[in-house]
């Protein structure tokens, strides 16, 4: 099994034609993570002397300091260095799901030629850190799989059109469960489909470290002094936000930044970390990775939808074996805000959702016709 990796790369070029060395960017990222130049150099395998020389060279090139030394506190990034680190993280956060999908597609095509077989597990899923981990584990186990990120709606529609084998989507627990299920109901077929538990995850408000604006809940989003960063229309998180706002009696126009959107949870966290927004709605994992604070609002269940007749397929059985392993459960539990409850368990739709499915407002065939005209996007 081949594993293809595509990394976003950017450069900073001055009007003189000189370019900031890529090694400098890597060093600044390490300082941001480890809190001192000494620890950063050790982490990336660079001598302390060489690290300082690299910093001084870059400072001379840019005409501004990159590091500030504080006795007893190690190295602190300058405002310019903080902005460079933010730019690198935001680029990665915005582009990674697209590049990961492309890498998975390329790996699958190369793997087909190398293994001379057409067996391939096709996964369409809302972007999330548990499904990202699943893709990585399956690839390491030698299971040829292709993961393409899209919205939850597009994922379940792709399964209905037989364009994938597994569709990843998420449902909030509690009072909004019925309404969100109705959003997907046109593509859910009791008796013919099964859902496989992957994880539960916490969704909440992503705010700056220390919560300087004192943001405690959805009601605060109507405050005029707050800048919000939203998710794109069609995403499950945007749907959840609209339900939360409606419950709070807040109109979208009252939220400063409602129309400003990012495509992933990580991109929302990067936007808040940059100071360009005060708050966004997303999962907890990227908030912690960007050293931000998190205000829990909602718990969601993340499922993989499949056709019942495919459960005896060797590829699906191998995937279920991975999902059921203790080591995979441990990996999911290490993701901030995630838990591996019911991970790998197969449920009939009625078992998973009870009588909440209700009656569909549209027939499945109408939903399939609708799917052909939908665009894609991470969820």
MONOR-V260308 format. One record per backbone hydrogen bond with DSSP energy under -0.5 kcal/mol. CO is the residue of the C=O (numbers start at 1). NH is the residue of the N-H. E is the energy in kcal/mol with one decimal. If there is no record, write none. Layout:
BEGIN
CO:NH:E
CO:NH:E
END
This chain:
BEGIN
11:13:-0.6
12:20:-2.6
14:17:-2.0
18:14:-3.0
21:24:-0.9
21:25:-1.1
22:26:-1.9
23:27:-2.0
24:28:-2.5
25:29:-2.2
26:30:-1.7
27:31:-2.2
28:32:-2.4
29:33:-1.6
30:34:-2.7
31:35:-2.6
35:75:-0.6
36:40:-2.1
37:41:-2.7
38:42:-1.9
39:43:-2.1
40:44:-1.8
41:45:-0.6
41:46:-3.0
42:45:-0.6
47:51:-2.4
48:52:-2.3
49:53:-2.1
50:54:-2.2
51:55:-2.2
52:56:-2.8
53:57:-2.2
54:58:-2.0
55:59:-2.6
56:60:-2.1
57:61:-1.7
58:62:-2.6
59:63:-2.3
59:64:-0.6
66:78:-2.4
68:76:-2.6
70:73:-2.5
70:74:-1.0
74:70:-2.3
76:68:-2.7
78:82:-2.8
79:83:-1.9
80:84:-2.0
81:85:-2.5
82:86:-2.5
83:87:-2.4
84:88:-2.1
85:89:-2.3
86:90:-2.9
87:91:-2.2
88:92:-2.0
89:93:-2.7
90:94:-2.5
91:95:-2.3
92:96:-2.4
95:99:-2.6
96:100:-3.3
97:101:-2.1
98:102:-2.1
99:103:-2.8
100:104:-2.4
101:105:-2.1
102:106:-2.5
103:107:-2.6
104:108:-2.1
105:109:-2.0
106:110:-2.6
107:111:-2.7
108:112:-2.0
109:113:-1.5
110:114:-2.4
111:115:-2.6
112:116:-0.9
112:117:-1.1
120:122:-0.8
121:123:-0.6
121:146:-2.6
122:165:-2.5
122:166:-1.8
123:148:-2.6
124:168:-2.5
125:150:-2.0
128:132:-1.5
129:133:-1.6
130:134:-2.2
131:135:-2.2
132:136:-1.8
133:137:-2.5
134:138:-2.7
135:139:-2.1
136:140:-2.1
137:141:-1.6
138:143:-2.6
139:142:-1.4
142:144:-0.7
144:121:-2.4
145:147:-0.5
146:123:-3.3
146:148:-0.6
148:125:-2.0
151:155:-2.1
152:156:-2.3
153:157:-2.0
154:158:-2.1
155:159:-1.7
156:160:-1.8
157:161:-1.5
158:163:-3.4
158:164:-0.5
159:162:-1.7
166:124:-2.5
167:169:-0.5
167:305:-3.3
168:126:-1.6
169:303:-3.0
171:301:-3.0
174:177:-1.7
176:180:-2.2
177:181:-2.5
178:182:-2.2
179:183:-1.1
180:184:-1.0
181:184:-0.7
181:185:-1.0
184:187:-2.2
185:188:-1.2
187:189:-0.5
188:190:-0.6
189:192:-1.9
189:193:-1.5
192:308:-2.8
193:349:-0.6
194:306:-2.6
195:197:-0.5
195:347:-3.0
196:304:-2.2
197:344:-3.2
199:302:-3.3
200:339:-2.2
201:300:-2.9
202:284:-1.2
203:297:-2.6
203:298:-2.7
204:282:-2.5
205:207:-0.6
205:295:-2.5
206:280:-1.3
207:293:-2.1
208:211:-2.5
211:214:-1.8
214:216:-0.7
217:220:-1.3
218:221:-2.0
219:222:-1.2
220:223:-2.1
221:256:-0.6
223:226:-1.2
226:228:-0.5
227:278:-2.5
227:279:-1.6
229:281:-0.7
230:262:-1.8
232:235:-1.8
235:239:-1.9
236:240:-2.3
237:241:-2.4
238:242:-2.4
239:243:-1.8
240:244:-2.4
241:245:-2.9
242:246:-2.2
243:247:-2.1
244:248:-1.8
245:249:-0.6
245:250:-2.8
246:249:-0.9
251:254:-2.2
252:255:-1.8
254:256:-0.7
255:257:-0.8
255:258:-1.9
256:228:-3.4
257:230:-0.6
257:260:-1.6
259:261:-0.6
260:230:-3.1
262:232:-1.0
264:268:-1.7
265:269:-2.2
266:270:-2.4
267:271:-1.9
268:272:-2.1
269:273:-2.7
270:274:-1.5
271:276:-1.3
271:277:-0.8
272:275:-1.4
278:208:-0.6
279:229:-1.9
280:206:-3.5
282:204:-2.9
283:287:-0.6
284:288:-2.0
285:289:-2.0
286:290:-1.8
287:292:-3.2
288:291:-1.5
293:207:-2.2
294:296:-0.6
295:205:-2.4
298:203:-3.5
299:173:-3.0
300:201:-2.3
301:171:-2.6
301:303:-0.5
302:198:-2.1
302:199:-1.4
303:169:-2.0
303:305:-0.5
304:196:-2.7
305:167:-2.0
306:194:-2.7
307:310:-1.8
308:311:-1.6
310:313:-2.0
313:317:-2.5
314:318:-2.2
315:319:-2.2
316:320:-2.7
317:321:-1.9
318:322:-1.9
319:323:-2.7
320:324:-1.9
321:325:-0.5
322:325:-1.2
325:329:-1.9
326:330:-2.1
327:331:-1.8
328:332:-2.2
329:333:-2.4
330:334:-1.1
332:335:-1.6
334:336:-0.5
335:338:-2.4
336:285:-0.5
337:202:-1.2
339:200:-2.5
340:343:-2.1
342:345:-1.9
345:197:-2.5
347:195:-2.5
348:352:-2.1
349:353:-2.5
350:354:-2.1
353:356:-2.0
354:357:-0.6
355:358:-0.8
363:367:-2.1
364:368:-2.3
365:369:-2.0
366:370:-2.1
367:371:-1.9
368:372:-1.2
370:373:-1.4
371:374:-1.5
379:237:-0.6
END
